[in-house]
Amino acid sequence: MLVRFLTWLRWPLVLVLLVALNAVPVVAAASSFSLKQTEIVIPQVDYEGAIQYKPNDPLPYLDLDRVQWEQIVRKSHRVVMLDNEYLHVTILPEMGRVYSMVFKPTGSETLWHNQIARPGRANNKTGWWLWLGGIEFTLPGDEHGTTWALPWTYSILEDSQERKALRMEVTEPGTGLVESIAFSFYPGTAYLEAEIQILNHSADPVEFAHWVNPMWVPGGENELTDNTEFILPTKRILVEERWQKSLGPSPQPWPENPLRFIRNWKVGDIMADGLEAGFFGAYSHDAEEGVVRVFDPMKNPGVDIWTYGFRPKGTPVEFSEPSKGYVEMWGGTVKHFPNQLRPLEAGAALQWTEWIYPFQKTSGVTLATKDVSVNFVVTGDLKTAKIGICPTRSIDDVLVEIRSLGKVLFRDVAQISPAAPYQKELKRVVDLNERGLTLVVSSAGIELVRCQPSRWSGFVSSE
């Protein structure tokens, strides 16, 4: 990521009119459950004429000196659109990418899009990357890998009233690994489910790393809001030596770290030094909207966070006006980004299921599962407890309890949905000095989630 930061190329003045060409899909207000194949147009720098290929090598290499930077073209892309009561998702299946995820209860786009797609340098085998936006799925390692640059095949698996599903697939040429991603979408749910499989058809073990890279902008402004928090269930973070001047020493404790908030960032990466749970996310306290990825932490132990810093200037995401940028929250099959690899034995496969979904009005996240995001915090003075619960589907008669060593200290019953989360502030109602304080959320006798509180002392500042 250092190369892409230090080698931002010249950028011409762009007419404000070009912003109108941005292909972020418009969502109809009516509720539906549908799968639609169509095309959208995305404006891009005219770079494709500068792509070169080497003999017996399917990877595209880009001569950046030949890119027509002043020329903007309209590129048509095949898309699959998924729509239900809570989400409108747009997938670029031939690029192996989720392009858009609109949370219909708020009308907000969750994923960052560049106003005009443009290339630049990157530390991978191709030597470049495309600033486009969305969610990318990368093999075989390095910065963005190579699969982002390859054509993917896709097929529709199901188009019923119970499930909409498609599969995208690509073969990474350097390793021969086959990456298969099957997306499933259900009526009345606010998540996109992805079943990811990495296959090694060769007769030898292969070293690789797979990383999912969602480019998030919770809050609907296509940039990070000033009080965006990065949710990371870890006790400490690591900072590579090249970023320690801007982000501090390594390791660092995380729970009260100023880097939890974008306002304390300068450009660079941090990594989780181990995960305590299988989720991570970002939350805009300004808009009271967030987004999470939920996954198996045994198969995906790595998390890396990259940003351009707080209110950056002169970045590849600026066009007619300044941008506050976005956050890349990488999730990987190895612990450390970007050089660590792991083996996949001959004929073997690595497979897992994960979920990405937006949510709202929880004031943060203590724990997230595929069913619910929960925030349970106690203020530093132990006088107030705050509870926020946003599910991924409508749930009737949800039982909310605060327990302590078998005693029920607080109980409430509510009807909740992605459009109507649960919020409660308890001031001096519960003895917050009780040992083993635990929030338990259940429905119809089935426990959905339980967690202990985190401490909230307000927004942390490095100043």
PyMOL commands that set and color helices and strands:
alter all, ss='L'
color gray80, all
select helices_A, chain A and resi 2-6+16-21+48-50+64-66+93-95+147-149+241-247+258-260+262-264
alter helices_A, ss='H'
color red, helices_A
select strands_A, chain A and resi 34-46+51-54+57-62+68-83+87-92+97-103+108-109+113-121+128-133+135-138+153-159+164-171+178-185+192-199+206-208+211-216+228-231+236-238+252-253+266-272+279-284+289-294+302-309+327-332+342-344+349-360+367-368+372-379+384-391+395-404+407-416+422-427+437-443+446-451+454-456
alter strands_A, ss='S'
color yellow, strands_A
deselect
rebuild
show_as cartoon
